[in-house]
Amino acid sequence: MAFRSLDSLLLLIGLLSLSLQPPLTVLAATNLRFTLNRKLSQNVPVFREAPAFRNGHACGSSTNDRIHLAMTLDSNYLRGTMAAVLSILHNSCCPENIIFHFLWLRFDHDIKTNIKTTFPYLNFKLYRFNSGMVQDKISKSIREALDEPLNYARIYLADIIPVDVKRIIYLDSDLVVVDDIEKLWRVDLQDKVLAAPEYCQANFTQYFNDYFWTDPELRNIFEGKDPCYFNTGVMVLDVEKWRKGRYLQKVEEWMVVQKQKRIYHLGSLPPFLLVFAGNIKAVDHCWNQHGLGGDNIEGKCRSLHPGAISLLHWSGKGKPWLRLDSRKPCVVDHLWAPYDLYRSSKHIFD
Ligand SMILES: *[C@@H]1O[C@H](CO)[C@@H](O)[C@H](O)[C@H]1NC(C)=O
């Protein structure tokens, strides 16, 4: 099909979507046209507008009732972030009490507009994560995607968000929450700095190399502890204790050791394990059904772990949006699809 002008193309898309979705209002059509204009000019993905999610009657409205969540914004994962946000709002009893803290690398006006257009009612704050803080401390890992500075942003979180935020949940962008996030938020941390699902049956040895395990001084840091693997994609952090205990410096110190001696293969996970493993508050496994991205083998699908599910996490190489687009999705990817807000003009023509 050839279009004489951009306007006629946009008009056609608008009419098509109107006929596909009768309840679409004139206002939404204007929005669509606006976002499409952006898409065509700047290559920013286009998302549908999410509905306004409202608090139930039992929800409080004081500072204590606020729930703080942190996520990173990365142009490659934006579709994942949007789906995660939608899933959280959709399954929350008090969605208006949730405040999102987004970390991004640039002051990119397009992404801010994009969030506002997709979630007009969202409580969110944007912070610039200065990658210069971490760039020289990153060592090459076995997977290039793990070396992105933004992967390390979670270490700097406590220093970036406002000081009056005392607790925060950090979430990766390749997940959806299918339960009320407040249940995770209310976890009793006791004296711990970090809460996450813990996996004591996983082989902990493999997260560090032979050099690490044969060096008595290094190996000793787990002495007297019962270290277990945990995934850093879902963590509840006591930010006050983190700041007071100078945990940023503790994690960074291990990154310096890694740079000098190479003691592990992965990216931002091992330094977290070195500081926290054996000393976290374990939460129910339902809060991180991880590994759904599969192994690093192309096209390899994973099935669900046994038990109840509150959060589905596509950690690993495969991402549900890529597999759905390639029309070779895994069975679990269909659990992500209902939260996908992405609307490409290509799909409309399909
Ligand atoms: C754990 O992993 C290490 C290193 O990959 C391996 O040598 C060891 O045999 C594994 N242990 C078990 C119990 O599987």
PDBQT file of the ligand as one rigid body, heavy atoms in Angstrom, charges set to zero:
ROOT
HETATM    1  C1  LIG A 401      28.000 -27.551  42.041  1.00  0.00    +0.000 C 
HETATM    2  O1  LIG A 401      28.652 -26.793  41.034  1.00  0.00    +0.000 OA
HETATM    3  C2  LIG A 401      30.043 -27.028  40.971  1.00  0.00    +0.000 C 
HETATM    4  C3  LIG A 401      30.653 -26.031  39.994  1.00  0.00    +0.000 C 
HETATM    5  O2  LIG A 401      29.869 -25.883  38.833  1.00  0.00    +0.000 OA
HETATM    6  C4  LIG A 401      30.307 -28.474  40.609  1.00  0.00    +0.000 C 
HETATM    7  O3  LIG A 401      31.672 -28.730  40.519  1.00  0.00    +0.000 OA
HETATM    8  C5  LIG A 401      29.658 -29.364  41.661  1.00  0.00    +0.000 C 
HETATM    9  O4  LIG A 401      29.796 -30.731  41.285  1.00  0.00    +0.000 OA
HETATM   10  C6  LIG A 401      28.179 -29.028  41.839  1.00  0.00    +0.000 C 
HETATM   11  N1  LIG A 401      27.660 -29.757  42.979  1.00  0.00    +0.000 N 
HETATM   12  C7  LIG A 401      26.533 -30.441  42.923  1.00  0.00    +0.000 C 
HETATM   13  C8  LIG A 401      26.119 -31.107  44.208  1.00  0.00    +0.000 C 
HETATM   14  O5  LIG A 401      25.869 -30.546  41.911  1.00  0.00    +0.000 OA
ENDROOT
TORSDOF 0
